[in-house]
Amino acid sequence: MLLSTAIVAALVGIAGVHLAHRAKNPATRVHLALWSLAVIPVSLSVCALSLSGRFSVGNPFCDDCPTGTLASLVFSFGATALSLALLVGLLRIALLTHILRRGLFPAPAHLQGRADDLARRAGGREVPVLLFGSEMPVACTWGLVGPRVVLSTWMVENLDMEELEAVLAHELAHALGRDCPTIWLATLLRDATFYLPWAWQARRAVITGKELLADDAAVAATGRPVALASAIAKVWQRSLLEPPFPAGTALQLSEAGSGLQMRIERLLGPEAAGNERGSEASRPVSTTGRFGPAAPAQLLVFSLALVAVCSLV
């Protein structure tokens, strides 16, 4: 039963990644990719828990292990992989916190004021904007709880006000949408299932989907897609000359794997032309694309279905 469950879950995961890459709606892309990452550990854990204690399936790799069961081996392997992934995830948080806290200081009043105005129009709370003394192009949202927007001094010195405002709107969309916990969860699941080729593609799909949603929110807030595209291009070009910034739990404006060229072309495409018109005050920051109730509900239904199947074996 575990083998058939693994095969079905693998097929579902592969199909989910394929559909995620083809999805035109960024929110759908994120949900499908998260589903692909979660389906293997959830389904195998459910079946392993259901079967353990009911059947003693001999371990073909250990003839001298009379008490070993296939169910307990699968569950132990999954639990160990998840524990190691959690440890690595916590180490990433600690490393990023150590790097950032050495040089963070509050943003100037005019920059914080602009961010507060964007947040109020989005119907969200104010998000602190911090500067990071660095010649690297850093623009990220940082923090699993109480996210903050972090900009390097390079960003303030090398972007004009329209580009800087677009970057602020982009990062605020991440903060208000609580995207950092979602990316952290996707990374955790990717690390726990590192042996699955599509797990790496699924995490990239989550990042791309979240970046596209934040791009849309920034354009809706400012009405200037060209300014955001220009900022991404400048940061991308400068990043080619610098070592990559360790992202950890942060969401970076130009993170590798987020489809930078595709994002720029999308911002400059014909569908973006209409966003150049209209009053800025009438365009709130969109926080659509949060990990809404639909995907977890599907995951719960799928898990309960597996429990029912296992109970009939």
N, C-alpha and C positions, 0 to 999 in steps of 0.2 A: 504493500500500500504506500509506503514511504517513497519507493521508487516511482510509482505512477504519479504520486502527488508532486514530486520534484520535477518530473517531465512536464506535467501540465503547468506548474508554476513557471518553469523556464520558458515555455512557449508563450505564456501570458506576458512574462517580462519582456521577451524579445519583441512581441507584437506591440507592447506598450511603448517601447523606445522608438520603434519604427513609426508608430502613429504620432508620437510626440514630435519627431523631427518634421513630419508632414503637416502638423497642425498649424493653421494660420492664426488662430487665437492664442496669444502668449499665455493666458491663464490656463487654457486647456493643455498647452504644452507642459506647463509646470505640474499640473495634476497628474497627467499621464506618466511623466518621468518619475514623480514621487511614488506612484503606484508600482512602476517597474522596479524601483529600488526596494520597496517593502514587501513585494509579493513572495519572494523566496523565503526570507527569514520568518515572516508571519505564518505562511502556510506550513512550512516544515516544523516550526515550533508547535503549532496547533496539533498537527498529526502526531508528532513525537510525544507530546504530553498525553494525547488521547490513547496512544498505543502502549506507552510504557506501563508496565505493571499488569497488562492484559495478555501480552504475547512475549515469549522469550525466543527471539529469532537469533539463531546462532551466528556468531561473528566469524565470517569466512577468513578473516585475516589473523585470527588468534584461536587456534584449536584448544589451547589450554586455558581459555577464559570461560569457565562454565556459567558464570553469572552475567556475562556481557550480553547485552541486547543491542540490536541494530537501532532501535528507537532511542535508547539512552546514549549511544555513541553519536547519533546525529544531533540530539539535543545538546550534548556536552560540547561538540565541535562548534555548533552555532553560538552557544553561550560564551565559549572562550573567545571566538572571533569578535562577538559584540563587545565583550569586556575589554579586549585589546583596542578595538576601535574607539571605545569611550575614553580609554586612557590616552590614546593619541590625540583625540579631540580636545581633551582637557589640557594637554601639553601645548597644543596650538594656541589655545586661549591664553595660557600663561606666557608664552613667548611673545605673542602680539601685544599683550598688556605691558610686558617689560620693555618692548621696543618703543611703544607709543608714549608711555608715561614719562619717559626720560626727557621729552622735549615738547610736551603739550602746554599751550597757554590759550587763554580765551581769545576769541576773534574780536576785531574792532567792533565798536557799537553799531556802526552803520551796516556791517555785514550781518551781525546777529539780528539787528532790527529787520532787515530784509527777509531773513529766514523766518523770523517770528510772524511776519506778515503773511508769508506763503503758508505757514502752518495754520494760522488762524482761518484763512480762506479755505483750507482743506478740512476744517472742522476738527483738527487734531490739536494735541498739546504742543507747546513750544519745545523745540529740540535744541540742546546746546550745540553750538558750533565752535570747534576747537581748531587751532592752528598748530602745525607740526613743523618745527624748524628743519627744513631739508631742501636740498636742491633737486630732489627727486619729485616727479609729478605724482603726488598722492592725493586722491579724492576718494574717500571711502566712508561707509557707515559701519560703526563699530559698536559692539555690545549686545549680548543676548538679552539683558534686562536693562531698560533705560538706554536705548541706543543714542549715540552721539554722531554728529557729522564731523569728520576730520579732513581738513585741507592742509596741504603743505604750503609753505611760504612761496614755493615756486609757482603754485597755482595762482596765488594772489598777484604775484609780480608779472606773470606772463600772459594772463588771460584778461581780455577787456571786460567791462562791467556786464555786458549782455551775456557773454560766454560764462562768466562767473555766476551770474544769476541762474542760468540754465543748469549749470552743474549743481548749484544749491538745490534747485527744484528736483533734480534727479535724485540726489542723495536723500532729500526729505521724503520722497516717495518710498524709498527703501525703509527709512526709519518708521514712518507712519504705517507702512504695510507690514512691519515686523518681519522683514525679509531675512535678517541675520539668523534668527532661530531656524527658519526653514532651510537655509543653506547649510547651517551647522548639522541639522538632521540629515540632509541629503549626503553630506560628507561622511557622517557617521555610518549611514547605511552603505555607502560606497566602500568605506574601509572594511566594514564587516563582511562584505561580499566581494572583496577585491579579486577573487578568483573567477568572477563572472565578467566576461569581456564587455557585455552591454551595461554593466554597472557604471563604468567610467563614462560611457556615452550618456547615460541617464542623468548623471550629475551635471554634465556640461549642458544638457538640455534644460535642467532646472535653472542654472545660472543664466543661460541665454533668455529664457522666458521671463525671468525676473528683471533682467536688464531692459528687455523690450517694454515691459510694463512701466518701468521707471522712466524710460525715454518718452513713452506716450504721456505719462503724467507731467513730465517737465515741459513738453510741448503744449499740453493743455493749460499749464499754469502761466507760461510766458508767451505763447503764441509765436515762438521763434525757433523753429526746428533747425534753421541754418546755424544759429548760434551754438546749439548743442552739438551739431555735427562738427563744427569747427573746433570746439573744445575737445571733443573726443579725438579728432585727428591730431591736434597739437600734443595732447597727452600721449597718444599712441606713438607718434614720431619721436618724442623725447624719451619714451620708455625703451625704445630700441637701443638707446645709447647707455642705459643704466641697468644694473642687475635688478631682477624682479623683486618687488616689495612683497614680503611674506604676508599673504592675505589672512590666513588663520580663519577667524570668524567674521572678518570684515568683507564687505562687498565693495569692490573697487570699480571705478568708472571704466577702466580699460583692462579689466582682468582677462587674462588669456583664456580662451575657450568661450568667450561671450559673443563671438561672431562680430568683431569690430567692423570689418568691411561691410558686412551685411547690414549692420545697424546704421552706418553712415549712409549707405545707399538708400536705406529705408527712410531715413530722415530727409534725404534730399529728393526723394521720389515724388511723382505727381500727386500722390495722396496727401503729401505734407503741405502742398501749396495752400490749401484752404485754411491751414492752421496759422498762416501768417496774418490772416485777417481777424478782426473782431477785437473786442475790448479785453485787455488783460484781466481786469477785475472780474470779468464774467466767466473766467476759466479757472475753476478750482483744481487743486492737485487731486488726481485720481488715485485711489488706493485699491482699485480692483485688482484681482489676481492674488489676494490673500488666500491662504490654504483654507478654503471654505468648507462647509459641511458635506458637500457632495462626495468628495474622494474618501474621507474617513468612513462615511456611511457605506460606500461600496466595499471598502476594505473589511468592515465589520460583517457585512452580509456574506462576503466571500469566506471569511474565517468561520462563521457559523455553519456555512454549507460544508466546509471541510470537516468540522466536528461531527456533523450529521453523517457524512459519508464514512468517517472512521469508526463511528459507533455501530455502523451496520456491518462492518467487516467481521 
